[in-house]
Amino acid sequence: MPQPIEHIDWADRNEEFAKSFYLDDQLEINWAITLLFYSALHYADAYIVARGRPRYDHASRERSMHDVFFDPIRTDYKRLKDLSREARYNIAPLTKQDFAIADAALQRIKAHILPRVKSR
């Protein structure tokens, strides 16, 4: 099972890759938003694993995220998850504005989780 620092590294790499797109067309925007969601997912996993709660699948992550720690960012995480699902499964015509909303949500998630994982 990956260690917290590995999840942080993967989160950073997903975010960096998302921001490498020009966002010139719907496909790029949709994949960039999906990458931002996966970045958030890895930040959540880093915190969960750092607390000694192994996470094996989406269901166990969702259960772990009922922890009060996630309350301040629960809406941001859900927004990213929903945007990503829209992008992947509904081929939604997401926009640069949607990307900006997703990025802002990720930044709040990152600011909430990162100091608590790196301090361990």
Phi and psi in radians as a Rosetta constraint file:
Dihedral C 1 N 2 CA 2 C 2 CIRCULARHARMONIC -1.065 0.35
Dihedral N 2 CA 2 C 2 N 3 CIRCULARHARMONIC 2.563 0.35
Dihedral C 2 N 3 CA 3 C 3 CIRCULARHARMONIC -1.453 0.35
Dihedral N 3 CA 3 C 3 N 4 CIRCULARHARMONIC 2.840 0.35
Dihedral C 3 N 4 CA 4 C 4 CIRCULARHARMONIC -0.916 0.35
Dihedral N 4 CA 4 C 4 N 5 CIRCULARHARMONIC -0.740 0.35
Dihedral C 4 N 5 CA 5 C 5 CIRCULARHARMONIC -1.112 0.35
Dihedral N 5 CA 5 C 5 N 6 CIRCULARHARMONIC -0.553 0.35
Dihedral C 5 N 6 CA 6 C 6 CIRCULARHARMONIC -1.213 0.35
Dihedral N 6 CA 6 C 6 N 7 CIRCULARHARMONIC -0.661 0.35
Dihedral C 6 N 7 CA 7 C 7 CIRCULARHARMONIC -1.132 0.35
Dihedral N 7 CA 7 C 7 N 8 CIRCULARHARMONIC -0.717 0.35
Dihedral C 7 N 8 CA 8 C 8 CIRCULARHARMONIC -1.084 0.35
Dihedral N 8 CA 8 C 8 N 9 CIRCULARHARMONIC -0.781 0.35
Dihedral C 8 N 9 CA 9 C 9 CIRCULARHARMONIC -1.046 0.35
Dihedral N 9 CA 9 C 9 N 10 CIRCULARHARMONIC -0.762 0.35
Dihedral C 9 N 10 CA 10 C 10 CIRCULARHARMONIC -1.167 0.35
Dihedral N 10 CA 10 C 10 N 11 CIRCULARHARMONIC -0.668 0.35
Dihedral C 10 N 11 CA 11 C 11 CIRCULARHARMONIC -1.063 0.35
Dihedral N 11 CA 11 C 11 N 12 CIRCULARHARMONIC -0.808 0.35
Dihedral C 11 N 12 CA 12 C 12 CIRCULARHARMONIC -1.069 0.35
Dihedral N 12 CA 12 C 12 N 13 CIRCULARHARMONIC -0.725 0.35
Dihedral C 12 N 13 CA 13 C 13 CIRCULARHARMONIC -1.173 0.35
Dihedral N 13 CA 13 C 13 N 14 CIRCULARHARMONIC -0.689 0.35
Dihedral C 13 N 14 CA 14 C 14 CIRCULARHARMONIC -1.107 0.35
Dihedral N 14 CA 14 C 14 N 15 CIRCULARHARMONIC -0.767 0.35
Dihedral C 14 N 15 CA 15 C 15 CIRCULARHARMONIC -1.098 0.35
Dihedral N 15 CA 15 C 15 N 16 CIRCULARHARMONIC -0.786 0.35
Dihedral C 15 N 16 CA 16 C 16 CIRCULARHARMONIC -1.066 0.35
Dihedral N 16 CA 16 C 16 N 17 CIRCULARHARMONIC -0.737 0.35
Dihedral C 16 N 17 CA 17 C 17 CIRCULARHARMONIC -1.134 0.35
Dihedral N 17 CA 17 C 17 N 18 CIRCULARHARMONIC -0.745 0.35
Dihedral C 17 N 18 CA 18 C 18 CIRCULARHARMONIC -1.006 0.35
Dihedral N 18 CA 18 C 18 N 19 CIRCULARHARMONIC -0.681 0.35
Dihedral C 18 N 19 CA 19 C 19 CIRCULARHARMONIC -1.456 0.35
Dihedral N 19 CA 19 C 19 N 20 CIRCULARHARMONIC -0.022 0.35
Dihedral C 19 N 20 CA 20 C 20 CIRCULARHARMONIC -1.497 0.35
Dihedral N 20 CA 20 C 20 N 21 CIRCULARHARMONIC -0.238 0.35
Dihedral C 20 N 21 CA 21 C 21 CIRCULARHARMONIC -1.276 0.35
Dihedral N 21 CA 21 C 21 N 22 CIRCULARHARMONIC 2.607 0.35
Dihedral C 21 N 22 CA 22 C 22 CIRCULARHARMONIC -1.385 0.35
Dihedral N 22 CA 22 C 22 N 23 CIRCULARHARMONIC -0.301 0.35
Dihedral C 22 N 23 CA 23 C 23 CIRCULARHARMONIC 1.052 0.35
Dihedral N 23 CA 23 C 23 N 24 CIRCULARHARMONIC 0.686 0.35
Dihedral C 23 N 24 CA 24 C 24 CIRCULARHARMONIC -1.503 0.35
Dihedral N 24 CA 24 C 24 N 25 CIRCULARHARMONIC -0.304 0.35
Dihedral C 24 N 25 CA 25 C 25 CIRCULARHARMONIC -2.531 0.35
Dihedral N 25 CA 25 C 25 N 26 CIRCULARHARMONIC 2.965 0.35
Dihedral C 25 N 26 CA 26 C 26 CIRCULARHARMONIC -1.048 0.35
Dihedral N 26 CA 26 C 26 N 27 CIRCULARHARMONIC -0.703 0.35
Dihedral C 26 N 27 CA 27 C 27 CIRCULARHARMONIC -1.050 0.35
Dihedral N 27 CA 27 C 27 N 28 CIRCULARHARMONIC -0.804 0.35
Dihedral C 27 N 28 CA 28 C 28 CIRCULARHARMONIC -1.112 0.35
Dihedral N 28 CA 28 C 28 N 29 CIRCULARHARMONIC -0.766 0.35
Dihedral C 28 N 29 CA 29 C 29 CIRCULARHARMONIC -1.094 0.35
Dihedral N 29 CA 29 C 29 N 30 CIRCULARHARMONIC -0.827 0.35
Dihedral C 29 N 30 CA 30 C 30 CIRCULARHARMONIC -1.076 0.35
Dihedral N 30 CA 30 C 30 N 31 CIRCULARHARMONIC -0.755 0.35
Dihedral C 30 N 31 CA 31 C 31 CIRCULARHARMONIC -1.233 0.35
Dihedral N 31 CA 31 C 31 N 32 CIRCULARHARMONIC -0.619 0.35
Dihedral C 31 N 32 CA 32 C 32 CIRCULARHARMONIC -1.110 0.35
Dihedral N 32 CA 32 C 32 N 33 CIRCULARHARMONIC -0.737 0.35
Dihedral C 32 N 33 CA 33 C 33 CIRCULARHARMONIC -1.132 0.35
Dihedral N 33 CA 33 C 33 N 34 CIRCULARHARMONIC -0.698 0.35
Dihedral C 33 N 34 CA 34 C 34 CIRCULARHARMONIC -1.078 0.35
Dihedral N 34 CA 34 C 34 N 35 CIRCULARHARMONIC -0.737 0.35
Dihedral C 34 N 35 CA 35 C 35 CIRCULARHARMONIC -1.100 0.35
Dihedral N 35 CA 35 C 35 N 36 CIRCULARHARMONIC -0.651 0.35
Dihedral C 35 N 36 CA 36 C 36 CIRCULARHARMONIC -1.123 0.35
Dihedral N 36 CA 36 C 36 N 37 CIRCULARHARMONIC -0.679 0.35
Dihedral C 36 N 37 CA 37 C 37 CIRCULARHARMONIC -1.082 0.35
Dihedral N 37 CA 37 C 37 N 38 CIRCULARHARMONIC -0.782 0.35
Dihedral C 37 N 38 CA 38 C 38 CIRCULARHARMONIC -1.163 0.35
Dihedral N 38 CA 38 C 38 N 39 CIRCULARHARMONIC -0.497 0.35
Dihedral C 38 N 39 CA 39 C 39 CIRCULARHARMONIC -1.103 0.35
Dihedral N 39 CA 39 C 39 N 40 CIRCULARHARMONIC -0.831 0.35
Dihedral C 39 N 40 CA 40 C 40 CIRCULARHARMONIC -1.055 0.35
Dihedral N 40 CA 40 C 40 N 41 CIRCULARHARMONIC -0.715 0.35
Dihedral C 40 N 41 CA 41 C 41 CIRCULARHARMONIC -1.028 0.35
Dihedral N 41 CA 41 C 41 N 42 CIRCULARHARMONIC -0.760 0.35
Dihedral C 41 N 42 CA 42 C 42 CIRCULARHARMONIC -1.233 0.35
Dihedral N 42 CA 42 C 42 N 43 CIRCULARHARMONIC -0.562 0.35
Dihedral C 42 N 43 CA 43 C 43 CIRCULARHARMONIC -1.119 0.35
Dihedral N 43 CA 43 C 43 N 44 CIRCULARHARMONIC -0.750 0.35
Dihedral C 43 N 44 CA 44 C 44 CIRCULARHARMONIC -1.071 0.35
Dihedral N 44 CA 44 C 44 N 45 CIRCULARHARMONIC -0.777 0.35
Dihedral C 44 N 45 CA 45 C 45 CIRCULARHARMONIC -1.081 0.35
Dihedral N 45 CA 45 C 45 N 46 CIRCULARHARMONIC -0.675 0.35
Dihedral C 45 N 46 CA 46 C 46 CIRCULARHARMONIC -1.028 0.35
Dihedral N 46 CA 46 C 46 N 47 CIRCULARHARMONIC -0.792 0.35
Dihedral C 46 N 47 CA 47 C 47 CIRCULARHARMONIC -1.144 0.35
Dihedral N 47 CA 47 C 47 N 48 CIRCULARHARMONIC -0.795 0.35
Dihedral C 47 N 48 CA 48 C 48 CIRCULARHARMONIC -1.075 0.35
Dihedral N 48 CA 48 C 48 N 49 CIRCULARHARMONIC -0.827 0.35
Dihedral C 48 N 49 CA 49 C 49 CIRCULARHARMONIC -1.164 0.35
Dihedral N 49 CA 49 C 49 N 50 CIRCULARHARMONIC -0.675 0.35
Dihedral C 49 N 50 CA 50 C 50 CIRCULARHARMONIC -1.079 0.35
Dihedral N 50 CA 50 C 50 N 51 CIRCULARHARMONIC -0.468 0.35
Dihedral C 50 N 51 CA 51 C 51 CIRCULARHARMONIC -1.554 0.35
Dihedral N 51 CA 51 C 51 N 52 CIRCULARHARMONIC 0.124 0.35
Dihedral C 51 N 52 CA 52 C 52 CIRCULARHARMONIC 1.370 0.35
Dihedral N 52 CA 52 C 52 N 53 CIRCULARHARMONIC 0.350 0.35
Dihedral C 52 N 53 CA 53 C 53 CIRCULARHARMONIC -1.896 0.35
Dihedral N 53 CA 53 C 53 N 54 CIRCULARHARMONIC 1.716 0.35
Dihedral C 53 N 54 CA 54 C 54 CIRCULARHARMONIC -1.048 0.35
Dihedral N 54 CA 54 C 54 N 55 CIRCULARHARMONIC 2.530 0.35
Dihedral C 54 N 55 CA 55 C 55 CIRCULARHARMONIC -2.160 0.35
Dihedral N 55 CA 55 C 55 N 56 CIRCULARHARMONIC 2.106 0.35
Dihedral C 55 N 56 CA 56 C 56 CIRCULARHARMONIC -1.893 0.35
Dihedral N 56 CA 56 C 56 N 57 CIRCULARHARMONIC -0.377 0.35
Dihedral C 56 N 57 CA 57 C 57 CIRCULARHARMONIC -2.784 0.35
Dihedral N 57 CA 57 C 57 N 58 CIRCULARHARMONIC 3.138 0.35
Dihedral C 57 N 58 CA 58 C 58 CIRCULARHARMONIC -1.068 0.35
Dihedral N 58 CA 58 C 58 N 59 CIRCULARHARMONIC -0.688 0.35
Dihedral C 58 N 59 CA 59 C 59 CIRCULARHARMONIC -1.123 0.35
Dihedral N 59 CA 59 C 59 N 60 CIRCULARHARMONIC -0.742 0.35
Dihedral C 59 N 60 CA 60 C 60 CIRCULARHARMONIC -1.196 0.35
Dihedral N 60 CA 60 C 60 N 61 CIRCULARHARMONIC -0.599 0.35
Dihedral C 60 N 61 CA 61 C 61 CIRCULARHARMONIC -1.110 0.35
Dihedral N 61 CA 61 C 61 N 62 CIRCULARHARMONIC -0.810 0.35
Dihedral C 61 N 62 CA 62 C 62 CIRCULARHARMONIC -1.038 0.35
Dihedral N 62 CA 62 C 62 N 63 CIRCULARHARMONIC -0.725 0.35
Dihedral C 62 N 63 CA 63 C 63 CIRCULARHARMONIC -1.106 0.35
Dihedral N 63 CA 63 C 63 N 64 CIRCULARHARMONIC -0.766 0.35
Dihedral C 63 N 64 CA 64 C 64 CIRCULARHARMONIC -1.109 0.35
Dihedral N 64 CA 64 C 64 N 65 CIRCULARHARMONIC -0.519 0.35
Dihedral C 64 N 65 CA 65 C 65 CIRCULARHARMONIC -1.375 0.35
Dihedral N 65 CA 65 C 65 N 66 CIRCULARHARMONIC 0.023 0.35
Dihedral C 65 N 66 CA 66 C 66 CIRCULARHARMONIC -1.370 0.35
Dihedral N 66 CA 66 C 66 N 67 CIRCULARHARMONIC -0.088 0.35
Dihedral C 66 N 67 CA 67 C 67 CIRCULARHARMONIC -1.025 0.35
Dihedral N 67 CA 67 C 67 N 68 CIRCULARHARMONIC 2.444 0.35
Dihedral C 67 N 68 CA 68 C 68 CIRCULARHARMONIC -1.005 0.35
Dihedral N 68 CA 68 C 68 N 69 CIRCULARHARMONIC -0.454 0.35
Dihedral C 68 N 69 CA 69 C 69 CIRCULARHARMONIC -0.939 0.35
Dihedral N 69 CA 69 C 69 N 70 CIRCULARHARMONIC -0.624 0.35
Dihedral C 69 N 70 CA 70 C 70 CIRCULARHARMONIC -1.455 0.35
Dihedral N 70 CA 70 C 70 N 71 CIRCULARHARMONIC -0.120 0.35
Dihedral C 70 N 71 CA 71 C 71 CIRCULARHARMONIC -0.894 0.35
Dihedral N 71 CA 71 C 71 N 72 CIRCULARHARMONIC -0.821 0.35
Dihedral C 71 N 72 CA 72 C 72 CIRCULARHARMONIC -1.146 0.35
Dihedral N 72 CA 72 C 72 N 73 CIRCULARHARMONIC -0.331 0.35
Dihedral C 72 N 73 CA 73 C 73 CIRCULARHARMONIC -2.097 0.35
Dihedral N 73 CA 73 C 73 N 74 CIRCULARHARMONIC 0.110 0.35
Dihedral C 73 N 74 CA 74 C 74 CIRCULARHARMONIC -1.021 0.35
Dihedral N 74 CA 74 C 74 N 75 CIRCULARHARMONIC -0.765 0.35
Dihedral C 74 N 75 CA 75 C 75 CIRCULARHARMONIC -1.136 0.35
Dihedral N 75 CA 75 C 75 N 76 CIRCULARHARMONIC -0.706 0.35
Dihedral C 75 N 76 CA 76 C 76 CIRCULARHARMONIC -1.104 0.35
Dihedral N 76 CA 76 C 76 N 77 CIRCULARHARMONIC -0.781 0.35
Dihedral C 76 N 77 CA 77 C 77 CIRCULARHARMONIC -1.084 0.35
Dihedral N 77 CA 77 C 77 N 78 CIRCULARHARMONIC -0.785 0.35
Dihedral C 77 N 78 CA 78 C 78 CIRCULARHARMONIC -1.099 0.35
Dihedral N 78 CA 78 C 78 N 79 CIRCULARHARMONIC -0.701 0.35
Dihedral C 78 N 79 CA 79 C 79 CIRCULARHARMONIC -1.076 0.35
Dihedral N 79 CA 79 C 79 N 80 CIRCULARHARMONIC -0.788 0.35
Dihedral C 79 N 80 CA 80 C 80 CIRCULARHARMONIC -1.101 0.35
Dihedral N 80 CA 80 C 80 N 81 CIRCULARHARMONIC -0.764 0.35
Dihedral C 80 N 81 CA 81 C 81 CIRCULARHARMONIC -1.066 0.35
Dihedral N 81 CA 81 C 81 N 82 CIRCULARHARMONIC -0.787 0.35
Dihedral C 81 N 82 CA 82 C 82 CIRCULARHARMONIC -1.132 0.35
Dihedral N 82 CA 82 C 82 N 83 CIRCULARHARMONIC -0.770 0.35
Dihedral C 82 N 83 CA 83 C 83 CIRCULARHARMONIC -1.073 0.35
Dihedral N 83 CA 83 C 83 N 84 CIRCULARHARMONIC -0.728 0.35
Dihedral C 83 N 84 CA 84 C 84 CIRCULARHARMONIC -1.115 0.35
Dihedral N 84 CA 84 C 84 N 85 CIRCULARHARMONIC -0.744 0.35
Dihedral C 84 N 85 CA 85 C 85 CIRCULARHARMONIC -1.109 0.35
Dihedral N 85 CA 85 C 85 N 86 CIRCULARHARMONIC -0.745 0.35
Dihedral C 85 N 86 CA 86 C 86 CIRCULARHARMONIC -1.032 0.35
Dihedral N 86 CA 86 C 86 N 87 CIRCULARHARMONIC -0.743 0.35
Dihedral C 86 N 87 CA 87 C 87 CIRCULARHARMONIC -1.141 0.35
Dihedral N 87 CA 87 C 87 N 88 CIRCULARHARMONIC -0.778 0.35
Dihedral C 87 N 88 CA 88 C 88 CIRCULARHARMONIC -1.365 0.35
Dihedral N 88 CA 88 C 88 N 89 CIRCULARHARMONIC -0.748 0.35
Dihedral C 88 N 89 CA 89 C 89 CIRCULARHARMONIC -1.809 0.35
Dihedral N 89 CA 89 C 89 N 90 CIRCULARHARMONIC -0.499 0.35
Dihedral C 89 N 90 CA 90 C 90 CIRCULARHARMONIC -1.861 0.35
Dihedral N 90 CA 90 C 90 N 91 CIRCULARHARMONIC 0.028 0.35
Dihedral C 90 N 91 CA 91 C 91 CIRCULARHARMONIC 0.843 0.35
Dihedral N 91 CA 91 C 91 N 92 CIRCULARHARMONIC 0.771 0.35
Dihedral C 91 N 92 CA 92 C 92 CIRCULARHARMONIC -1.112 0.35
Dihedral N 92 CA 92 C 92 N 93 CIRCULARHARMONIC 2.481 0.35
Dihedral C 92 N 93 CA 93 C 93 CIRCULARHARMONIC -1.393 0.35
Dihedral N 93 CA 93 C 93 N 94 CIRCULARHARMONIC 1.218 0.35
Dihedral C 93 N 94 CA 94 C 94 CIRCULARHARMONIC -1.247 0.35
Dihedral N 94 CA 94 C 94 N 95 CIRCULARHARMONIC 2.752 0.35
Dihedral C 94 N 95 CA 95 C 95 CIRCULARHARMONIC -2.141 0.35
Dihedral N 95 CA 95 C 95 N 96 CIRCULARHARMONIC 3.053 0.35
Dihedral C 95 N 96 CA 96 C 96 CIRCULARHARMONIC -1.062 0.35
Dihedral N 96 CA 96 C 96 N 97 CIRCULARHARMONIC -0.572 0.35
Dihedral C 96 N 97 CA 97 C 97 CIRCULARHARMONIC -1.137 0.35
Dihedral N 97 CA 97 C 97 N 98 CIRCULARHARMONIC -0.706 0.35
Dihedral C 97 N 98 CA 98 C 98 CIRCULARHARMONIC -1.081 0.35
Dihedral N 98 CA 98 C 98 N 99 CIRCULARHARMONIC -0.694 0.35
Dihedral C 98 N 99 CA 99 C 99 CIRCULARHARMONIC -1.076 0.35
Dihedral N 99 CA 99 C 99 N 100 CIRCULARHARMONIC -0.753 0.35
Dihedral C 99 N 100 CA 100 C 100 CIRCULARHARMONIC -1.095 0.35
Dihedral N 100 CA 100 C 100 N 101 CIRCULARHARMONIC -0.699 0.35
Dihedral C 100 N 101 CA 101 C 101 CIRCULARHARMONIC -1.114 0.35
Dihedral N 101 CA 101 C 101 N 102 CIRCULARHARMONIC -0.779 0.35
Dihedral C 101 N 102 CA 102 C 102 CIRCULARHARMONIC -1.101 0.35
Dihedral N 102 CA 102 C 102 N 103 CIRCULARHARMONIC -0.743 0.35
Dihedral C 102 N 103 CA 103 C 103 CIRCULARHARMONIC -1.128 0.35
Dihedral N 103 CA 103 C 103 N 104 CIRCULARHARMONIC -0.719 0.35
Dihedral C 103 N 104 CA 104 C 104 CIRCULARHARMONIC -1.088 0.35
Dihedral N 104 CA 104 C 104 N 105 CIRCULARHARMONIC -0.709 0.35
Dihedral C 104 N 105 CA 105 C 105 CIRCULARHARMONIC -1.093 0.35
Dihedral N 105 CA 105 C 105 N 106 CIRCULARHARMONIC -0.771 0.35
Dihedral C 105 N 106 CA 106 C 106 CIRCULARHARMONIC -1.074 0.35
Dihedral N 106 CA 106 C 106 N 107 CIRCULARHARMONIC -0.719 0.35
Dihedral C 106 N 107 CA 107 C 107 CIRCULARHARMONIC -1.107 0.35
Dihedral N 107 CA 107 C 107 N 108 CIRCULARHARMONIC -0.642 0.35
Dihedral C 107 N 108 CA 108 C 108 CIRCULARHARMONIC -1.183 0.35
Dihedral N 108 CA 108 C 108 N 109 CIRCULARHARMONIC -0.711 0.35
Dihedral C 108 N 109 CA 109 C 109 CIRCULARHARMONIC -1.094 0.35
Dihedral N 109 CA 109 C 109 N 110 CIRCULARHARMONIC -0.844 0.35
Dihedral C 109 N 110 CA 110 C 110 CIRCULARHARMONIC -1.044 0.35
Dihedral N 110 CA 110 C 110 N 111 CIRCULARHARMONIC -0.797 0.35
Dihedral C 110 N 111 CA 111 C 111 CIRCULARHARMONIC -1.128 0.35
Dihedral N 111 CA 111 C 111 N 112 CIRCULARHARMONIC -0.537 0.35
Dihedral C 111 N 112 CA 112 C 112 CIRCULARHARMONIC -1.367 0.35
Dihedral N 112 CA 112 C 112 N 113 CIRCULARHARMONIC -0.732 0.35
Dihedral C 112 N 113 CA 113 C 113 CIRCULARHARMONIC -1.527 0.35
Dihedral N 113 CA 113 C 113 N 114 CIRCULARHARMONIC -0.797 0.35
Dihedral C 113 N 114 CA 114 C 114 CIRCULARHARMONIC -0.937 0.35
Dihedral N 114 CA 114 C 114 N 115 CIRCULARHARMONIC -0.827 0.35
Dihedral C 114 N 115 CA 115 C 115 CIRCULARHARMONIC -1.101 0.35
Dihedral N 115 CA 115 C 115 N 116 CIRCULARHARMONIC -0.492 0.35
Dihedral C 115 N 116 CA 116 C 116 CIRCULARHARMONIC -1.430 0.35
Dihedral N 116 CA 116 C 116 N 117 CIRCULARHARMONIC -0.352 0.35
Dihedral C 116 N 117 CA 117 C 117 CIRCULARHARMONIC -1.590 0.35
Dihedral N 117 CA 117 C 117 N 118 CIRCULARHARMONIC -0.718 0.35
Dihedral C 117 N 118 CA 118 C 118 CIRCULARHARMONIC -1.229 0.35
Dihedral N 118 CA 118 C 118 N 119 CIRCULARHARMONIC -0.386 0.35
Dihedral C 118 N 119 CA 119 C 119 CIRCULARHARMONIC -1.393 0.35
Dihedral N 119 CA 119 C 119 N 120 CIRCULARHARMONIC -0.132 0.35
